Amino acid sequence: MKQTWLIISLGFALFSMFFGGGNLVFPILLGQESGNNFLMGALGITITGVVVPFLGVFAMLMYGGNLNAIFSAFGRHGTFIFSLIGLSLLGPFGVVARCLTVSHGALTLLYNDLSLPISSFILCAVIFFLAINKSRIIKLLGTFLSPFLLISLGAIAIFGLWHGESAYPNHTNQGEIFLNGIFQGYQTMDLLAGFFFSRFIINHLRNYLTETGQKKAMFSIFMKASLIGMGLLAAIYFVLVTLGANYAQILEGKPPQEMLGLIAFQCLGPFAAPCVCLAIVFACTTTAIVLSSFFAEFVNMEMTKGKMGNTLSLLITMGIAFGISTLDFNGIAEFLGPIVELIYPALIVITIIKIGMRAKELSTGVFQRP
């Protein structure tokens, strides 16, 4: 029973860490643009937003959570540069700042006059104080925040699909819609996140299983937890793409970060919708906590060799995130999009090659499971 609960809790934690600001926006945008061909778009974003990140998680598991081993071909300096760029994009220069703007979009549905700078400042303060005690993050994610998020999204799914209108006809070539789904999956940057998230989970799981004498069960537990997390992610992507298609008319011309909140108000009414808006803020905040911790730890340990201290590096991280967030969601997307489109295909190829190499070692008996 304890092992089952561990698997479920880790699965929820993995889902929650993946499911941040962009994951709440890009599927809805995709559905809005896809019309009645939304299934092709959903297929595209599932490949690059779920399957591909899972490959990254699986690669990390095969290499025992050792990022240096996966990128060994680039040398020590190459791995350092990759980590710096990756954590910068996932952290204050990209995803964390994007999480702040999506949270603001949800909060403005409750507080119309709340400005983005004030909202971002308050959220940065909250993220800072929670990230200081990151040892409790996985427990917090798996036992409280993830279930609350799933319940809220489930309510939107049930009532939104029930009351939503049929998707409008879209005569765009289905191949183009599929490729748009692929590109929107790139924008989530979850493959990049998978390399760092899974290391966090692997270390947490390894320590727990070592203490309880179950270290040999690590591979099985981690894989089952990953399947739960990715299964939840795929199901919610499909629902959000469908909602985007069904509510395309009311979403037209609206800021991307406000779309899910608008759907919540439309299908749940003014009394239930605040809970959903709170769930959106939770989803964004939990992701921002983990990513901010990763970036701050990298700056402290890898760039300054511990001289800066975690508190100061975390303060700098939140300061950068606050500044970038003032560009708003669309402004952040404008400079992130070309970068992600450039590096993502190469990262996918590297991941597949490394998995193949490790699988060959396993088949010849050279590799032992972590």
C-alpha positions as CSV (number, residue, x, y, z in Angstrom):
1,M,0.0,0.0,0.0
2,K,2.8,2.4,0.9
3,Q,4.5,1.7,-2.5
4,T,1.2,2.3,-4.4
5,W,0.8,5.6,-2.6
6,L,4.4,6.6,-3.3
7,I,3.8,5.9,-7.1
8,I,0.6,8.0,-7.1
9,S,2.1,10.8,-5.2
10,L,5.2,11.0,-7.4
11,G,3.0,10.8,-10.5
12,F,1.0,13.7,-9.3
13,A,4.1,15.6,-8.4
14,L,5.7,15.0,-11.8
15,F,2.4,16.1,-13.6
16,S,2.2,19.3,-11.4
17,M,5.8,20.3,-12.1
18,F,5.3,19.9,-15.8
19,F,2.0,21.6,-15.9
20,G,2.7,25.3,-15.7
21,G,1.7,28.5,-17.3
22,G,2.3,27.6,-21.0
23,N,0.5,24.2,-20.6
24,L,-2.6,26.1,-19.6
25,V,-2.5,28.4,-22.6
26,F,-1.0,26.8,-25.7
27,P,-3.5,23.9,-25.9
28,I,-6.4,26.3,-25.8
29,L,-4.8,28.6,-28.4
30,L,-4.3,25.5,-30.5
31,G,-7.9,24.5,-30.2
32,Q,-9.0,28.0,-31.1
33,E,-6.9,27.9,-34.2
34,S,-7.8,24.4,-35.2
35,G,-11.7,24.6,-35.3
36,N,-13.3,21.3,-36.1
37,N,-10.0,19.7,-37.0
38,F,-8.8,20.0,-33.4
39,L,-8.1,16.3,-33.1
40,M,-5.1,16.7,-35.5
41,G,-3.8,19.6,-33.4
42,A,-4.3,17.6,-30.2
43,L,-2.3,14.7,-31.8
44,G,0.6,17.1,-32.6
45,I,0.8,18.7,-29.2
46,T,0.6,15.2,-27.5
47,I,3.6,14.1,-29.4
48,T,5.9,17.0,-28.6
49,G,4.2,18.0,-25.3
50,V,3.8,14.5,-23.7
51,V,5.6,11.7,-25.6
52,V,8.8,13.7,-26.2
53,P,9.2,15.0,-22.6
54,F,8.6,11.4,-21.4
55,L,11.6,10.3,-23.6
56,G,13.7,12.9,-21.7
57,V,12.5,11.6,-18.4
58,F,13.2,8.0,-19.5
59,A,16.7,9.0,-20.7
60,M,17.4,10.5,-17.3
61,L,16.3,7.4,-15.6
62,M,18.5,5.2,-17.8
63,Y,21.5,7.4,-17.0
64,G,20.7,7.4,-13.2
65,G,19.7,11.1,-13.2
66,N,23.2,12.1,-14.5
67,L,22.8,15.0,-16.9
68,N,26.5,15.1,-17.6
69,A,26.4,11.5,-18.8
70,I,23.6,12.3,-21.4
71,F,25.5,15.3,-22.8
72,S,29.0,13.9,-22.3
73,A,29.7,14.3,-26.0
74,F,29.8,18.1,-25.5
75,G,32.3,17.9,-22.8
76,R,32.2,19.5,-19.3
77,H,32.0,23.0,-20.7
78,G,29.3,22.1,-23.2
79,T,27.2,20.5,-20.5
80,F,27.6,23.7,-18.4
81,I,26.5,25.9,-21.3
82,F,23.5,23.7,-22.0
83,S,22.5,23.7,-18.3
84,L,22.9,27.5,-18.2
85,I,20.8,28.1,-21.3
86,G,18.2,25.5,-20.4
87,L,17.7,26.7,-16.8
88,S,17.7,30.3,-18.0
89,L,14.8,29.6,-20.4
90,L,13.0,27.4,-18.0
91,G,13.7,29.8,-15.2
92,P,13.5,33.6,-14.8
93,F,14.0,34.4,-18.5
94,G,11.2,32.2,-19.8
95,V,8.9,29.8,-18.1
96,V,8.9,31.3,-14.6
97,A,8.2,34.8,-16.0
98,R,5.5,33.2,-18.2
99,C,3.9,31.6,-15.1
100,L,3.7,35.0,-13.5
101,T,1.8,36.5,-16.5
102,V,-0.7,33.6,-16.7
103,S,-1.3,33.9,-12.9
104,H,-2.0,37.6,-13.4
105,G,-4.4,36.8,-16.2
106,A,-6.4,34.5,-13.9
107,L,-6.3,37.0,-11.0
108,T,-7.6,39.9,-13.2
109,L,-10.8,38.0,-13.6
110,L,-11.3,38.4,-9.9
111,Y,-9.6,41.8,-9.4
112,N,-10.0,43.8,-12.6
113,D,-7.7,46.7,-11.5
114,L,-4.8,44.4,-10.5
115,S,-1.7,45.5,-12.5
116,L,0.8,43.1,-13.9
117,P,3.8,44.6,-12.0
118,I,1.9,44.4,-8.6
119,S,0.7,40.9,-9.3
120,S,4.2,39.7,-10.3
121,F,5.8,41.3,-7.3
122,I,3.4,39.6,-4.8
123,L,3.8,36.2,-6.5
124,C,7.6,36.6,-6.7
125,A,7.6,37.1,-2.9
126,V,5.4,34.0,-2.4
127,I,7.6,31.9,-4.6
128,F,10.7,33.1,-2.9
129,F,9.5,32.1,0.6
130,L,8.2,28.7,-0.5
131,A,11.3,27.9,-2.5
132,I,13.6,28.5,0.5
133,N,12.1,25.3,1.9
134,K,12.1,23.2,-1.2
135,S,12.5,19.9,0.6
136,R,8.8,19.9,1.1
137,I,7.9,20.7,-2.4
138,I,7.3,17.2,-3.7
139,K,5.1,16.3,-0.7
140,L,3.2,19.6,-1.1
141,L,2.7,19.0,-4.9
142,G,1.7,15.4,-4.7
143,T,-0.6,15.4,-1.7
144,F,-2.5,18.8,-2.0
145,L,-1.9,21.1,-4.9
146,S,-2.0,18.5,-7.7
147,P,-5.3,16.9,-6.6
148,F,-6.8,20.4,-6.2
149,L,-5.7,21.4,-9.7
150,L,-7.1,18.2,-11.2
151,I,-10.4,18.6,-9.5
152,S,-10.7,22.2,-10.7
153,L,-9.7,21.3,-14.3
154,G,-12.1,18.3,-14.1
155,A,-14.9,20.7,-13.3
156,I,-14.1,22.9,-16.3
157,A,-13.8,19.8,-18.5
158,I,-17.2,18.4,-17.5
159,F,-19.2,21.6,-17.6
160,G,-17.2,23.2,-20.4
161,L,-17.7,20.2,-22.8
162,W,-21.3,19.9,-21.8
163,H,-22.2,23.5,-22.4
164,G,-19.7,24.3,-25.2
165,E,-20.8,24.9,-28.8
166,S,-19.7,22.8,-31.7
167,A,-16.3,23.8,-33.1
168,Y,-16.5,26.0,-36.2
169,P,-15.4,24.6,-39.6
170,N,-11.8,25.1,-40.4
171,H,-10.6,24.5,-43.9
172,T,-6.9,24.7,-43.1
173,N,-5.0,21.7,-44.4
174,Q,-4.9,19.1,-41.6
175,G,-1.2,18.7,-42.1
176,E,-0.7,22.4,-41.2
177,I,-2.9,22.0,-38.1
178,F,-0.8,18.9,-37.0
179,L,2.4,20.9,-37.5
180,N,0.9,23.8,-35.5
181,G,0.2,21.3,-32.7
182,I,3.8,20.1,-32.9
183,F,5.1,23.7,-32.7
184,Q,2.8,24.5,-29.7
185,G,4.2,21.4,-28.0
186,Y,7.7,22.9,-28.5
187,Q,6.5,26.0,-26.7
188,T,5.8,24.2,-23.5
189,M,9.5,23.4,-23.3
190,D,8.7,20.2,-21.3
191,L,11.5,18.1,-22.9
192,L,14.0,20.6,-21.6
193,A,12.2,20.6,-18.3
194,G,12.2,16.9,-18.1
195,F,15.9,16.7,-17.8
196,F,15.9,18.8,-14.7
197,F,12.5,17.8,-13.2
198,S,13.3,14.1,-13.4
199,R,16.7,14.6,-11.7
200,F,14.8,16.2,-8.8
201,I,12.4,13.3,-8.6
202,I,15.1,10.6,-9.1
203,N,17.2,12.0,-6.2
204,H,14.2,12.3,-3.9
205,L,13.1,8.7,-4.8
206,R,16.6,7.3,-4.4
207,N,17.0,8.8,-0.9
208,Y,13.6,7.5,0.2
209,L,14.2,3.9,-1.2
210,T,17.7,3.8,0.3
211,E,16.3,4.6,3.7
212,T,13.5,2.0,3.4
213,G,15.7,-0.7,1.8
214,Q,13.8,-0.8,-1.5
215,K,16.4,0.7,-3.8
216,K,16.1,-2.2,-6.3
217,A,12.4,-1.1,-6.9
218,M,13.5,2.3,-8.1
219,F,13.2,1.7,-11.9
220,S,9.7,0.2,-11.6
221,I,8.4,2.8,-9.3
222,F,9.8,5.7,-11.3
223,M,8.4,4.4,-14.6
224,K,4.9,3.8,-13.1
225,A,4.9,7.3,-11.6
226,S,6.0,8.8,-14.9
227,L,3.2,7.0,-16.8
228,I,0.6,8.4,-14.3
229,G,2.0,12.0,-14.7
230,M,2.2,11.8,-18.5
231,G,-1.2,10.2,-18.8
232,L,-2.8,13.0,-16.8
233,L,-0.9,15.5,-18.9
234,A,-2.2,14.0,-22.2
235,A,-5.8,13.8,-21.0
236,I,-5.8,17.4,-19.9
237,Y,-4.2,18.6,-23.2
238,F,-6.9,16.9,-25.1
239,V,-9.6,18.5,-23.0
240,L,-8.0,22.0,-23.3
241,V,-7.6,21.7,-27.0
242,T,-11.3,20.7,-27.3
243,L,-12.4,23.6,-25.1
244,G,-10.4,26.0,-27.2
245,A,-12.2,24.8,-30.3
246,N,-15.6,24.9,-28.7
247,Y,-15.3,28.3,-27.1
248,A,-13.4,29.9,-30.0
249,Q,-15.9,32.7,-30.5
250,I,-15.8,34.1,-26.9
251,L,-12.0,33.8,-26.9
252,E,-11.5,35.8,-30.1
253,G,-9.3,38.8,-29.4
254,K,-8.7,37.9,-25.7
255,P,-5.2,37.8,-24.2
256,P,-3.9,34.2,-24.1
257,Q,-3.3,34.2,-20.4
258,E,-7.0,35.0,-19.7
259,M,-8.5,32.3,-21.9
260,L,-8.9,29.5,-19.4
261,G,-10.4,31.8,-16.8
262,L,-12.9,33.1,-19.3
263,I,-14.0,29.6,-20.2
264,A,-14.4,28.9,-16.4
265,F,-16.6,31.9,-16.0
266,Q,-18.6,30.9,-19.0
267,C,-19.3,27.3,-18.0
268,L,-19.2,27.5,-14.2
269,G,-20.6,30.9,-13.4
270,P,-19.2,33.6,-11.1
271,F,-19.4,31.6,-7.9
272,A,-17.4,28.5,-8.9
273,A,-15.0,30.2,-11.3
274,P,-12.8,31.8,-8.5
275,C,-11.8,28.4,-7.3
276,V,-10.7,27.6,-10.9
277,C,-8.8,30.8,-11.1
278,L,-7.1,29.9,-7.8
279,A,-6.2,26.5,-9.3
280,I,-4.5,28.3,-12.3
281,V,-2.5,30.4,-9.9
282,F,-1.5,27.2,-7.9
283,A,-0.4,25.4,-11.1
284,C,1.8,28.3,-12.2
285,T,3.2,29.0,-8.7
286,T,4.2,25.4,-8.1
287,T,6.0,25.1,-11.4
288,A,7.7,28.5,-10.7
289,I,8.9,27.3,-7.3
290,V,10.7,24.3,-8.7
291,L,12.2,26.1,-11.7
292,S,13.3,29.0,-9.6
293,S,15.0,26.7,-7.1
294,F,16.8,24.9,-9.9
295,F,18.1,28.1,-11.5
296,A,19.1,29.6,-8.1
297,E,20.9,26.5,-7.1
298,F,22.8,26.4,-10.4
299,V,23.8,30.0,-10.1
300,N,25.0,29.5,-6.5
301,M,26.7,26.1,-6.8
302,E,28.0,26.0,-10.4
303,M,28.6,29.7,-11.2
304,T,29.8,31.0,-7.9
305,K,30.9,27.7,-6.2
306,G,28.7,28.4,-3.2
307,K,30.0,31.9,-2.5
308,M,26.8,33.7,-3.3
309,G,24.5,31.7,-1.1
310,N,21.1,30.2,-1.9
311,T,19.1,33.1,-0.5
312,L,20.9,35.8,-2.6
313,S,20.8,33.7,-5.8
314,L,17.1,33.1,-5.3
315,L,16.5,36.8,-4.8
316,I,18.4,37.6,-8.0
317,T,16.3,34.9,-9.8
318,M,13.0,36.4,-8.7
319,G,14.2,39.9,-9.6
320,I,15.0,38.7,-13.2
321,A,11.7,36.9,-13.4
322,F,9.8,40.0,-12.2
323,G,11.5,42.2,-14.9
324,I,10.8,39.7,-17.8
325,S,7.2,39.2,-16.7
326,T,6.4,42.9,-17.4
327,L,6.8,42.1,-21.1
328,D,3.5,40.2,-20.8
329,F,2.7,36.7,-22.2
330,N,2.9,37.7,-25.9
331,G,6.1,39.7,-25.4
332,I,7.8,36.7,-23.8
333,A,6.5,34.4,-26.5
334,E,8.0,36.6,-29.2
335,F,11.6,36.1,-28.1
336,L,11.1,32.5,-26.7
337,G,9.5,31.1,-29.8
338,P,12.4,31.3,-32.3
339,I,14.9,30.0,-29.7
340,V,12.7,27.0,-28.8
341,E,12.0,26.2,-32.5
342,L,15.8,26.2,-33.2
343,I,16.9,24.0,-30.3
344,Y,14.0,21.6,-29.7
345,P,14.5,19.4,-32.8
346,A,18.2,19.0,-32.0
347,L,17.4,18.1,-28.4
348,I,14.9,15.5,-29.5
349,V,17.5,13.9,-31.8
350,I,20.1,13.9,-29.0
351,T,17.6,12.3,-26.6
352,I,16.7,9.5,-29.0
353,I,20.3,8.7,-29.8
354,K,21.3,8.6,-26.2
355,I,18.4,6.2,-25.3
356,G,19.4,4.0,-28.2
357,M,23.0,3.9,-27.1
358,R,22.0,3.0,-23.5
359,A,19.6,0.4,-24.7
360,K,22.4,-1.2,-26.7
361,E,24.6,-1.3,-23.6
362,L,21.7,-2.9,-21.7
363,S,21.3,-5.6,-24.4
364,T,24.9,-6.5,-24.2
365,G,24.9,-6.6,-20.4
366,V,27.2,-3.5,-20.0
367,F,24.6,-1.3,-18.3
368,Q,23.0,-1.9,-14.9
369,R,19.8,-0.3,-14.0
370,P,20.1,2.6,-11.5
